[in-house]
Amino acid sequence: MTSFSVKSSSSEPESIEHLNPVAARMMLAAFPTHVREAFERRAKEIDYPIEAVLEMAIAGFLVRVASALRNREALSFIDCQPRY
């Protein structure tokens, strides 16, 4: 992750971390081709860097997980019963 400072309305800079572009590419390389292509297509559609699209996807997933933890009857990955 990369860290940089952003000026806020206060006198102190706020530190914000973002996914490093190299790390994002490494993550993408680990995904199946169709998943990687979907992320790349979406990044191109909205004209965002791929690392931003990955961050948004992860953040969206974490919001859903937090919601599911509050709602015990929500569908989860456990319900999918994956077989390897």
DSSP file (Angstrom, degrees, kcal/mol; ACC not computed):
  #  RESIDUE AA STRUCTURE BP1 BP2  ACC     N-H-->O    O-->H-N    N-H-->O    O-->H-N    TCO  KAPPA ALPHA  PHI   PSI    X-CA   Y-CA   Z-CA
    1    1 A M              0   0    0      0, 0.0     2,-0.4     0, 0.0    18,-0.2   0.000 360.0 360.0 360.0 148.2    0.0    0.0    0.0
    2    2 A T  E     -A   18   0A   0     16,-3.1    16,-2.4     2,-0.0     2,-0.4  -0.854 360.0-154.2-107.0 141.7    1.1    3.5   -0.7
    3    3 A S  E     +A   17   0A   0     -2,-0.4     2,-0.3    14,-0.2    14,-0.2  -0.933  20.7 159.2-117.0 139.3    0.7    6.3    1.8
    4    4 A F  E     -A   16   0A   0     12,-1.6    12,-2.2    -2,-0.4     2,-0.3  -0.965  35.6-107.5-149.9 165.6    0.4   10.0    1.0
    5    5 A S  E     -A   15   0A   0     -2,-0.3     2,-0.4    10,-0.2    10,-0.2  -0.749  22.6-164.1-101.8 145.0   -0.9   13.1    2.7
    6    6 A V  E     -A   14   0A   0      8,-2.5     8,-2.8    -2,-0.3     2,-0.4  -0.989  23.8-122.2-124.8 133.0   -4.0   15.0    1.7
    7    7 A K        -     0   0    0     -2,-0.4     2,-0.2     6,-0.2     4,-0.1  -0.605  34.0-173.7 -74.5 128.2   -4.7   18.6    2.9
    8    8 A S        -     0   0    0      4,-0.4    -1,-0.0    -2,-0.4     0, 0.0  -0.512  44.6 -88.7-109.3-176.2   -7.9   18.8    4.8
    9    9 A S  S    S+     0   0    0     -2,-0.2     2,-0.1     2,-0.0    -2,-0.0   0.737 109.3  74.8 -68.3 -21.3   -9.8   21.8    6.2
   10   10 A S  S    S-     0   0    0      2,-0.2    -2,-0.4     1,-0.1     4,-0.1  -0.342  97.2-109.9 -82.4 172.6   -7.8   21.5    9.4
   11   11 A S  S    S+     0   0    0     -4,-0.1    -1,-0.1    -2,-0.1    -2,-0.0   0.679  96.3  81.9 -78.1 -16.8   -4.1   22.5    9.6
   12   12 A E  S    S-     0   0    0     -5,-0.0    -4,-0.4     1,-0.0    -2,-0.2  -0.745  83.2-122.3 -91.2 133.0   -2.9   18.9   10.0
   13   13 A P        -     0   0    0      0, 0.0     2,-0.4     0, 0.0    -6,-0.2  -0.451  23.5-131.7 -69.7 147.1   -2.5   16.8    6.8
   14   14 A E  E     -A    6   0A   0     -8,-2.8    -8,-2.5    -2,-0.1     2,-0.5  -0.859  13.8-134.8-101.2 132.5   -4.6   13.6    6.8
   15   15 A S  E     -A    5   0A   0     -2,-0.4     2,-0.4   -10,-0.2   -10,-0.2  -0.758  24.8-178.2 -90.8 129.9   -2.8   10.3    5.8
   16   16 A I  E     -A    4   0A   0    -12,-2.2   -12,-1.6    -2,-0.5     2,-0.4  -0.990  13.2-148.5-128.5 134.9   -4.7    8.1    3.3
   17   17 A E  E     -A    3   0A   0     -2,-0.4     2,-0.3   -14,-0.2   -14,-0.2  -0.843  15.8-177.8-106.2 141.8   -3.5    4.7    2.1
   18   18 A H  E     -A    2   0A   0    -16,-2.4   -16,-3.1    -2,-0.4     2,-0.2  -0.926  37.8 -88.4-132.2 157.6   -4.2    3.3   -1.4
   19   19 A L        -     0   0    0     -2,-0.3    36,-0.1   -18,-0.2    32,-0.1  -0.474  47.2-117.0 -65.7 129.9   -3.4    0.1   -3.1
   20   20 A N     >  -     0   0    0     -2,-0.2     4,-2.5     1,-0.1     5,-0.2  -0.466  16.6-127.9 -67.7 136.5   -0.1    0.3   -4.9
   21   21 A P  H  > S+     0   0    0      0, 0.0     4,-2.0     0, 0.0     5,-0.1   0.851 110.4  50.8 -56.4 -36.1   -0.4   -0.1   -8.7
   22   22 A V  H  > S+     0   0    0      2,-0.2     4,-2.0     1,-0.2     5,-0.1   0.921 110.7  48.2 -68.0 -43.2    2.2   -2.9   -8.7
   23   23 A A  H  > S+     0   0    0      1,-0.2     4,-2.4     2,-0.2    -1,-0.2   0.883 109.3  54.4 -63.2 -38.1    0.4   -4.7   -6.0
   24   24 A A  H  X S+     0   0    0     -4,-2.5     4,-2.6     1,-0.2    -1,-0.2   0.921 108.4  48.3 -61.7 -44.0   -2.9   -4.3   -7.9
   25   25 A R  H  X S+     0   0    0     -4,-2.0     4,-2.0     2,-0.2    -1,-0.2   0.870 110.2  52.1 -64.8 -36.4   -1.3   -5.9  -11.0
   26   26 A M  H  X S+     0   0    0     -4,-2.0     4,-0.8     2,-0.2    -1,-0.2   0.908 110.6  48.1 -65.8 -41.2    0.0   -8.8   -8.9
   27   27 A M  H >X S+     0   0    0     -4,-2.4     3,-1.1     1,-0.2     4,-0.7   0.937 110.3  51.7 -62.8 -46.3   -3.5   -9.3   -7.4
   28   28 A L  H >< S+     0   0    0     -4,-2.6     3,-1.1     1,-0.3    -1,-0.2   0.871 102.7  59.3 -59.2 -37.9   -5.0   -9.3  -10.9
   29   29 A A  H 3< S+     0   0    0     -4,-2.0    -1,-0.3     1,-0.3    -2,-0.2   0.764 102.0  55.3 -63.3 -24.1   -2.5  -11.8  -12.2
   30   30 A A  H << S+     0   0    0     -3,-1.1    -1,-0.3    -4,-0.8    -2,-0.2   0.660  93.1  87.6 -83.6 -16.4   -3.8  -14.3   -9.5
   31   31 A F  S << S-     0   0    0     -3,-1.1    -3,-0.0    -4,-0.7     0, 0.0  -0.440  91.8 -94.3 -80.4 155.3   -7.4  -14.0  -10.7
   32   32 A P    >>  -     0   0    0      0, 0.0     4,-2.5     0, 0.0     3,-0.6  -0.316  43.6-105.8 -59.9 154.3   -9.0  -16.2  -13.4
   33   33 A T  H 3> S+     0   0    0      1,-0.2     4,-2.9     2,-0.2     5,-0.2   0.877 118.4  52.8 -53.1 -45.6   -8.8  -14.6  -16.8
   34   34 A H  H 3> S+     0   0    0      1,-0.2     4,-1.4     2,-0.2    -1,-0.2   0.843 111.7  46.3 -65.1 -32.2  -12.6  -13.7  -16.9
   35   35 A V  H <> S+     0   0    0     -3,-0.6     4,-2.3     2,-0.2    -1,-0.2   0.928 113.1  48.8 -72.4 -46.3  -12.4  -12.0  -13.5
   36   36 A R  H  X S+     0   0    0     -4,-2.5     4,-2.4     1,-0.2    -2,-0.2   0.916 111.9  49.3 -58.7 -44.4   -9.2  -10.0  -14.5
   37   37 A E  H  X S+     0   0    0     -4,-2.9     4,-2.6    -5,-0.2    -1,-0.2   0.857 108.4  53.8 -65.7 -34.6  -10.8   -9.0  -17.8
   38   38 A A  H  X S+     0   0    0     -4,-1.4     4,-2.3    -5,-0.2    -1,-0.2   0.918 110.2  46.7 -65.9 -42.8  -14.0   -7.8  -16.0
   39   39 A F  H  X S+     0   0    0     -4,-2.3     4,-2.3     2,-0.2    -2,-0.2   0.931 114.5  47.1 -63.2 -44.7  -11.9   -5.6  -13.6
   40   40 A E  H  X S+     0   0    0     -4,-2.4     4,-2.0     2,-0.2    -2,-0.2   0.890 111.7  50.7 -65.0 -39.6   -9.9   -4.2  -16.5
   41   41 A R  H  X S+     0   0    0     -4,-2.6     4,-2.6     2,-0.2    -1,-0.2   0.919 111.2  48.4 -62.9 -44.1  -13.1   -3.6  -18.6
   42   42 A R  H  X S+     0   0    0     -4,-2.3     4,-2.2     1,-0.2    -2,-0.2   0.902 109.2  52.7 -65.0 -40.5  -14.7   -1.7  -15.7
   43   43 A A  H  X>S+     0   0    0     -4,-2.3     5,-2.1     1,-0.2     4,-0.6   0.902 112.2  45.9 -60.8 -40.7  -11.6    0.4  -15.1
   44   44 A K  H  <5S+     0   0    0     -4,-2.0     3,-0.5     3,-0.2    -2,-0.2   0.908 109.8  54.7 -68.4 -41.6  -11.6    1.4  -18.8
   45   45 A E  H  <5S+     0   0    0     -4,-2.6    -2,-0.2     1,-0.2    -1,-0.2   0.899 119.3  31.7 -58.8 -42.9  -15.4    2.1  -18.7
   46   46 A I  H  <5S-     0   0    0     -4,-2.2    -1,-0.2    -5,-0.1    -2,-0.2   0.399 107.1-123.1 -99.9   3.4  -15.2    4.5  -15.8
   47   47 A D  T  <5 +     0   0    0     -4,-0.6    -3,-0.2    -3,-0.5    -4,-0.1   0.918  64.2 136.8  55.9  49.6  -11.7    5.8  -16.7
   48   48 A Y      < -     0   0    0     -5,-2.1    -1,-0.2    -6,-0.2    -2,-0.1  -0.886  62.1 -97.9-119.3 152.9  -10.2    4.9  -13.3
   49   49 A P    >>  -     0   0    0      0, 0.0     4,-1.6     0, 0.0     3,-1.0  -0.416  35.9-115.9 -66.7 149.7   -6.9    3.2  -12.5
   50   50 A I  H 3> S+     0   0    0      1,-0.3     4,-2.4     2,-0.2     5,-0.2   0.843 114.5  58.8 -57.9 -35.8   -7.2   -0.5  -12.0
   51   51 A E  H 3> S+     0   0    0      1,-0.2     4,-2.1     2,-0.2    -1,-0.3   0.848 104.4  51.1 -64.9 -31.8   -6.0   -0.2   -8.4
   52   52 A A  H <> S+     0   0    0     -3,-1.0     4,-2.4     2,-0.2    -1,-0.2   0.892 109.2  50.4 -69.9 -39.2   -9.0    2.2   -7.6
   53   53 A V  H  X S+     0   0    0     -4,-1.6     4,-2.3     2,-0.2    -2,-0.2   0.907 111.0  48.9 -65.0 -42.1  -11.4   -0.3   -9.1
   54   54 A L  H  X S+     0   0    0     -4,-2.4     4,-2.6     2,-0.2     5,-0.2   0.918 110.4  51.3 -63.1 -42.9  -10.0   -3.1   -7.0
   55   55 A E  H  X S+     0   0    0     -4,-2.1     4,-2.8     1,-0.2    -2,-0.2   0.918 110.3  49.1 -59.7 -43.3  -10.2   -0.9   -3.9
   56   56 A M  H  X S+     0   0    0     -4,-2.4     4,-2.6     2,-0.2    -1,-0.2   0.907 111.3  49.5 -63.8 -41.0  -13.9   -0.2   -4.7
   57   57 A A  H  X S+     0   0    0     -4,-2.3     4,-2.2     2,-0.2    -2,-0.2   0.916 113.3  46.1 -64.2 -43.0  -14.6   -3.9   -5.2
   58   58 A I  H  X S+     0   0    0     -4,-2.6     4,-2.6     2,-0.2    -2,-0.2   0.922 112.8  49.8 -65.9 -43.6  -12.9   -4.8   -1.9
   59   59 A A  H  X S+     0   0    0     -4,-2.8     4,-2.1    -5,-0.2    -2,-0.2   0.916 111.0  49.8 -62.0 -42.7  -14.7   -2.0    0.0
   60   60 A G  H  X S+     0   0    0     -4,-2.6     4,-1.9     1,-0.2    -1,-0.2   0.894 110.9  49.9 -62.1 -40.4  -18.0   -3.1   -1.4
   61   61 A F  H  X S+     0   0    0     -4,-2.2     4,-2.4     1,-0.2    -2,-0.2   0.923 109.7  50.6 -63.3 -44.8  -17.4   -6.7   -0.4
   62   62 A L  H  X S+     0   0    0     -4,-2.6     4,-2.5     1,-0.2    -2,-0.2   0.859 108.1  52.8 -64.1 -35.4  -16.4   -5.7    3.1
   63   63 A V  H  X S+     0   0    0     -4,-2.1     4,-2.2     2,-0.2    -1,-0.2   0.920 110.4  48.1 -64.0 -43.0  -19.6   -3.6    3.4
   64   64 A R  H  X S+     0   0    0     -4,-1.9     4,-2.6     2,-0.2    -2,-0.2   0.893 111.2  50.4 -64.9 -39.5  -21.7   -6.7    2.4
   65   65 A V  H  X S+     0   0    0     -4,-2.4     4,-2.3     2,-0.2    -2,-0.2   0.933 110.6  48.9 -64.0 -45.5  -19.8   -8.9    4.9
   66   66 A A  H  X S+     0   0    0     -4,-2.5     4,-1.3     1,-0.2    -2,-0.2   0.905 112.4  48.8 -60.8 -40.8  -20.4   -6.4    7.7
   67   67 A S  H  X S+     0   0    0     -4,-2.2     4,-1.6     1,-0.2     3,-0.3   0.908 110.3  50.9 -64.4 -42.2  -24.1   -6.3    6.8
   68   68 A A  H  < S+     0   0    0     -4,-2.6     6,-0.4     1,-0.2    -2,-0.2   0.858 105.1  56.7 -64.9 -35.0  -24.3  -10.1    6.7
   69   69 A L  H  < S+     0   0    0     -4,-2.3    -1,-0.2     1,-0.2    -2,-0.2   0.837 108.9  46.5 -66.0 -30.8  -22.7  -10.3   10.1
   70   70 A R  H  < S+     0   0    0     -4,-1.3     2,-0.7    -3,-0.3    -1,-0.2   0.791 114.8  50.5 -77.6 -27.9  -25.5   -8.1   11.5
   71   71 A N    ><  -     0   0    0     -4,-1.6     3,-2.2     1,-0.1    -1,-0.2  -0.852  69.6-171.1-113.6  94.7  -28.1  -10.2    9.6
   72   72 A R  T 3  S+     0   0    0     -2,-0.7    -1,-0.1     1,-0.3    -4,-0.1   0.658  83.7  58.3 -62.2 -17.2  -27.4  -13.8   10.5
   73   73 A E  T 3  S+     0   0    0     -3,-0.1    -1,-0.3     2,-0.1    -4,-0.1   0.404  80.8 116.5 -94.1   3.1  -29.9  -15.0    7.9
   74   74 A A  S <  S-     0   0    0     -3,-2.2     2,-0.1    -6,-0.4    -6,-0.0  -0.370  76.5 -99.5 -70.9 149.8  -28.2  -13.3    5.0
   75   75 A L        +     0   0    0     -2,-0.1     2,-0.3     3,-0.1    -1,-0.1  -0.437  49.6 177.6 -65.4 140.0  -26.7  -15.4    2.2
   76   76 A S    >   -     0   0    0     -2,-0.1     3,-0.8    -3,-0.1     4,-0.5  -0.825  47.0 -95.2-136.2 176.3  -22.9  -15.9    2.5
   77   77 A F  G >> S+     0   0    0     -2,-0.3     3,-1.0     1,-0.2     4,-0.5   0.786 120.1  66.5 -65.2 -26.8  -20.2  -17.8    0.8
   78   78 A I  G >4 S+     0   0    0      1,-0.3     3,-1.1     2,-0.2    -1,-0.2   0.871  94.3  59.1 -60.5 -35.6  -20.7  -20.7    3.2
   79   79 A D  G <4 S+     0   0    0     -3,-0.8    -1,-0.3     1,-0.2    -2,-0.2   0.729  94.3  65.4 -65.7 -22.1  -24.1  -21.2    1.6
   80   80 A C  G <4 S-     0   0    0     -3,-1.0    -1,-0.2    -4,-0.5    -2,-0.2   0.713  88.9-151.9 -74.2 -20.3  -22.4  -21.7   -1.8
   81   81 A Q    <<  -     0   0    0     -3,-1.1    -3,-0.1    -4,-0.5    -2,-0.1   0.937  16.3-151.4  46.3  63.4  -20.7  -24.9   -0.6
   82   82 A P        -     0   0    0      0, 0.0     2,-0.4     0, 0.0    -1,-0.1  -0.278   6.0-151.7 -64.1 148.5  -17.7  -24.7   -2.9
   83   83 A R              0   0    0      1,-0.1    -2,-0.0     0, 0.0     0, 0.0  -0.988 360.0 360.0-123.8 128.4  -16.0  -27.9   -4.0
   84   84 A Y              0   0    0     -2,-0.4    -1,-0.1     0, 0.0     0, 0.0   0.361 360.0 360.0-117.6 360.0  -12.3  -28.1   -4.9
